[in-house]
Amino acid sequence: MNAVRLRPVLAAALLTLTLGACSSGHTAPAVGSSASAVSGNRITIKDFQFQPGALTVHPGESITVANQDATAHTVTADDKSFDTKTIAPGASATFTAPAKPGTYPYICTIHQYMHGSLTVS
């Protein structure tokens, strides 16, 4: 009789463990949260390209550049108004958008065929 009573308890415990193992525990940030705002001011370097190739920000905002390539890169404005200096593979750098509105073309000074633009409005 004890074995018959124990079966439902073991089945419930096994189900609980199985469902718990399937859950990642990770939740996406809520719409409008600060995590969403921060991710908008981000340039990713991957496959020798700036992603996005064009970014619009407000004057004085911070922009984070993440280098996901296997080689070093820079983000350097043509007019030198911002320059991350060399960003090692897997590293990140942050710079401040110029105070003056306008469009600022930039390149990687190591790989000068890499181009992007930052619009400040």
N, C-alpha and C positions, 0 to 999 in steps of 0.2 A: 504494500500500500504506500509506503514511503517513496518508492521509485516513481509511482504514478503521480504523486503530488509534486515531485521534484522536476519532472519533465517540463511543465509550463514555465517554471521559474528559470530553468536553464535555457529554454527557448527564448524567453524575453531578454535574458542577459546577453545571449549570443546576438540577437537582433540589435540590441542597444550598442554593442561593441562594433558590429558591422556598420551600422549607420554612422557612428562616431568616426570610424576610420575613413569613410567616404567624404566626410566634410573637410574642407580645406581650412576653415576657420578664418579665411580672408574675405573681407567685404570691400566692395568698391566705395570710393568716397561719394558722399551725397552730392547731388547737383547743386552748384552754387557754393560748395565748400571752398575753403582756402586752398586745398590741394588742387582743385581745378584751376584756380587763378594762377598758382605758381607754375603749373605745367604749361600754361600758355606762353610764358616768357622763357622758352627753352629752345635751343638749337642743338640738334644732335648731328654729329659727324659720323657717317657710316658709309662704307663703300666709296670713299673719296667724294662724298657729296654732303652739302649742308641741307638738313631737313628741319624745318621747311626752308626752301630757297629764298623766301621772302617772309619777313615777320614785321608786324606792326605793333608798336608799344607807345606808351606815354613818356614824356620827358622825365628823365631821372629814374626810370624804373630799372630794376636789376634784371639782367638776362644771364641765364646759366647755359654754358656750352658743355656738352658731354661728348667726349671723344670715344666712340665705340669702334674705332679702327685699330689696326695693329701697328700703326705708325703715328708719329707726332704730327700735330697740325696747329694752326693759329687761326684766329678770327681777327683780321686787321682791317680797319676802315681805310678806304683809299685816301681820305684826308687826315688819317691818323687820329681821329677824334676818339677812337677806342681801339684797344689792342690787347688781346688776351695773353700775348707772348706764347711760348711753346706749351702746348697741352700734351702731356704724355699719353700713350695708349691706355685706355681705361680710366683716365682721370677727367676731372671737370674743372672749369674755371668760370668765374663770374665777372661781368663788367656792367657798368652803368650806362644807360642810354644817354645820348647827348641831350642837353637842355633845349637846344634850338630845334624846332620842328623842321622836318625835311626828310629826304630819302638819302641814305648813306650806303653806297655800294661797299662791299668788303670782299676780301680774298683770303686765302691761306697763303702766307708768304713762302711757305715751303713748297707748296704745290699750286702755283699761280694760275692754273687752269680751273681751280675751284673758286666759284663766285657765288655771292648771295647779296641780299639787300635788307637793310633795316630801315623801316619807315617810322619816324617819330611824329606823332600827331596829337 
